Amino acid sequence: MLLLYAFVFNRPLVGSEWVLKAIDGQRAVFDPDGPEPSIRFLPFIYDGYTGCNQYEFGLFLRFGQFMKLGNTGITERGCANEVMEQENQIRHALVNVKRYHHLGDVLYLISSDGTILKFER
């Protein structure tokens, strides 16, 4: 039954991967030696990259336009201050996501404090 839930209710996002383009309208930054900040949705879980560190094994639940993302494990690589500050913003916003909007190749994750993460495919 739980597997059915993941594919029926989470279907538009399961198997998709998105690149972070902006946080509250400010362009996302990343370590040029690594991949861009991203998020990937799998059945039940999500993972991705903050622009500095990789995060994984976060619980992912969605119902209608409401979404809950759980805490994740994360690597502990150090990066430039600007990238580390962004990482903190991303991690805080992700575990506080309450809603999302999916418009074609754009995904907005909206946290409880109003932070908006804009992702694109």
C-alpha positions as CSV (number, residue, x, y, z in Angstrom):
1,M,0.0,0.0,0.0
2,L,2.8,2.4,0.9
3,L,4.5,1.8,-2.5
4,L,1.2,2.5,-4.2
5,Y,1.1,5.8,-2.3
6,A,4.5,6.8,-3.5
7,F,3.7,6.3,-7.2
8,V,0.1,7.6,-7.2
9,F,0.4,10.7,-5.1
10,N,4.1,11.6,-5.7
11,R,4.1,10.6,-9.4
12,P,4.8,14.0,-11.0
13,L,8.0,14.3,-9.0
14,V,9.2,10.8,-8.5
15,G,12.2,10.1,-10.8
16,S,12.8,13.8,-11.5
17,E,15.9,15.9,-10.9
18,W,16.1,19.6,-10.6
19,V,18.8,22.2,-10.5
20,L,18.6,25.1,-8.0
21,K,18.5,28.4,-9.8
22,A,17.5,30.9,-7.1
23,I,16.7,31.4,-3.4
24,D,14.2,34.1,-2.8
25,G,15.1,35.6,-6.2
26,Q,18.9,35.6,-5.6
27,R,20.9,33.5,-8.0
28,A,22.3,30.3,-6.6
29,V,26.0,29.9,-6.2
30,F,28.2,26.8,-6.2
31,D,31.7,25.6,-6.0
32,P,33.1,25.6,-9.6
33,D,34.8,22.3,-8.9
34,G,31.5,20.5,-8.1
35,P,28.0,20.1,-9.5
36,E,25.3,22.7,-9.3
37,P,22.9,22.6,-6.3
38,S,20.2,20.2,-7.1
39,I,17.4,18.0,-5.8
40,R,16.2,14.5,-7.0
41,F,13.0,12.8,-6.0
42,L,12.8,9.0,-5.7
43,P,10.0,7.0,-4.2
44,F,9.8,8.0,-0.6
45,I,13.1,9.8,-0.5
46,Y,15.0,12.8,-1.9
47,D,18.6,13.6,-2.3
48,G,20.8,16.2,-4.0
49,Y,23.7,18.6,-3.7
50,T,23.9,22.0,-1.9
51,G,26.6,23.4,-4.1
52,C,29.2,22.2,-1.7
53,N,28.0,19.0,0.0
54,Q,25.8,16.0,-1.0
55,Y,22.7,15.3,1.0
56,E,20.7,12.0,1.0
57,F,18.1,9.8,2.5
58,G,15.5,12.5,3.3
59,L,11.9,11.4,3.6
60,F,9.7,12.8,0.9
61,L,5.9,13.0,1.2
62,R,3.4,15.0,-0.9
63,F,-0.3,15.4,-1.0
64,G,-1.8,17.9,-3.4
65,Q,0.2,21.1,-3.3
66,F,1.5,20.2,0.2
67,M,4.9,18.7,0.8
68,K,7.1,17.5,3.6
69,L,10.8,16.9,3.3
70,G,12.6,15.2,6.2
71,N,16.1,15.7,7.5
72,T,18.9,14.2,5.5
73,G,22.4,12.9,6.0
74,I,25.1,15.2,4.5
75,T,28.8,15.1,3.7
76,E,31.0,17.5,5.5
77,R,33.2,19.1,2.8
78,G,34.2,22.7,3.4
79,C,33.7,25.4,0.7
80,A,33.9,29.1,0.3
81,N,31.9,31.2,2.8
82,E,29.3,32.3,0.3
83,V,28.6,28.7,-0.7
84,M,28.5,27.5,2.9
85,E,26.0,30.3,3.8
86,Q,23.8,29.2,0.9
87,E,24.1,25.6,2.0
88,N,22.7,26.5,5.4
89,Q,19.8,28.4,3.7
90,I,19.0,25.4,1.4
91,R,19.1,22.9,4.3
92,H,16.9,25.0,6.5
93,A,14.4,25.7,3.7
94,L,14.2,22.1,2.6
95,V,13.3,20.7,6.0
96,N,10.7,23.5,6.4
97,V,9.1,23.0,3.0
98,K,5.3,23.1,3.3
99,R,4.1,23.7,-0.3
100,Y,5.3,23.4,-3.9
101,H,4.4,24.6,-7.3
102,H,5.3,22.6,-10.4
103,L,5.0,24.6,-13.7
104,G,6.5,22.7,-16.6
105,D,10.3,22.8,-16.3
106,V,10.2,25.0,-13.1
107,L,9.7,23.8,-9.6
108,Y,9.1,26.1,-6.6
109,L,9.5,24.8,-3.1
110,I,8.1,27.1,-0.5
111,S,9.1,26.8,3.2
112,S,7.0,27.7,6.2
113,D,8.9,31.0,6.7
114,G,8.2,32.0,3.1
115,T,11.6,31.1,1.6
116,I,11.2,30.1,-2.0
117,L,13.6,27.8,-3.7
118,K,13.4,27.9,-7.5
119,F,14.6,24.8,-9.4
120,E,14.6,24.1,-13.1
121,R,15.1,20.9,-15.2
